[in-house]
Amino acid sequence: MHRGISYTLLALLLAACASTPIPTTKPEQSIVNQADDEATEARVSQNLNELLSQVSQTQEIPLQSLESAFIDAKTIPSIRKLVLPPSGTFKKNWLAYRKRFIEPVRLKAGKAFWEDNQAFLSQVEQDSGVPAQIIVAIIGIETIYGRQTGSFRVKDVLSTLAFSYPETPNKPTREQLFKDQLKELILLCWTEAGGKLPAKNSMQGVNSARFSTCLNQNSSYAGAIGLPQFMPSSIRSFAIDGDGDGRIDLKQSPKDAIASVGNFMKKHGWQAGMPISFPIQVDAISAAKDLADGEPQLKHTVQELIEKGILTKQQGDLQSGGVEPSSKAFIVDLPYPDKDGTDQVQYFVGLNNFLTIVQYNRSYFYAQSVAEFAEALGYKNQSVVPVENTGKATNSKTTSEKPKHKKSSAKKKPKTN
């Protein structure tokens, strides 16, 4: 991704599978041995064994334990097709994407999820500064609150994509990403099973059955796990035990999922009380187009955008004092074909909080969908940090409100939409 394309940020692209179709294959169908030819299977097996040997040496985990846990690992040819990029004739369509995720079923489920977890959501919002509506929106778009968490066995997914990724220009980078995620999965499951790292070549304290269960859990076709669709590295780095039971369970514990999403957003720079984006002035489309380079980087100041006519002082929220003239922003472009098939683009000014959502899933479409889903739940996309007479900002209470009991409707280049 941006800023050097680190593997951690690349993993965030995979943390959410909302920007691509969700497989409907039943679990028992997806994990059977659908081997390619024998040569491919042998190559995958050899490379997997080499990785297990490497992990065993660096982490001092008994090699026999790793080999035993992966003895039934299988390649899944179908997911190789699912990770392929769109064809050259594919047209990005923001309106179609938005319609898919900001729709009555998810919104209704979102309100129910909020009702069921209202007190805890308020607590996490207070602790992290991330509005409850944003957390609810992310989990809703990711998995409809656990209804669609994936049906592929995670160790099979990561083994397949690490050693049998389809022939694409970025194949080496992607395979390395999935190798790293496979290592992260092993370390995650080892510690979840009671083991320590380094293991000192001992199985002491390790529950072998629990280790195997963790490796065999279901995931998306990209290896993302649970309600918030975290990759193994994100689970190790950002997941939190929200319900206080001594373990992190992103599949069955809504509190763990809520706390983990809040922590992820906080650790990636969410600014409490700040808006996500601003619409541009209608007569400033040409100016916005010139600045829309597809790079999710904060490179323009709000003052610069006001001077170019892209924002007004009122839109810049300068009067309430939350967004200063020196605040950094970038142009968000959301392409779509109109009813006649003519290419159109909707533009926004993305602020720091928009960029934070992009780091959850590297897609402008995704980030804007999260923002609008949250607005449909009552999120106020504006500053809530007032300015005192001294000119210093003071924290104000956040904008979350209990959802109303009535129907609510939603009023790259290097990135992927």
ABEGO torsion letter per residue (X at the ends): XBGGGBAAAAAAAAABAAABBBBABBAAAAABBBBBBAAAAAAAAAAAAAAAAAAAAAAGBBAAAAAAAAAABBBBAAAAAAABBBBAABBBBAAAAAAAABBAAAAAAAAAAAAAAAAAAAAAAAAAGBBAAAAAAAAAAAAGGGABAEABBAAAAAAAAAAABBBBAAAAAAAAAAAAAAAAAAAAAAAAAGBBOBAGGBABGBBAAAAAAAAABBBBAAGBBEAAGBBAAAAAAABBBAAGAGBBBAAABAAAAAAAAAAAAAAAGBBBGBBABBBBBAAAAAAAAAABAGBBBBABBAAAAAAAGABBAAAAGAAAGABBAABBBBBBBBBBBBAAGBBBBBBBBBBAAAAAAAAABBBAAAAAAAAAAAAAAGBBBBBABBBBAAGBBBBBBBABBBBBBBBBBBXXEABBX
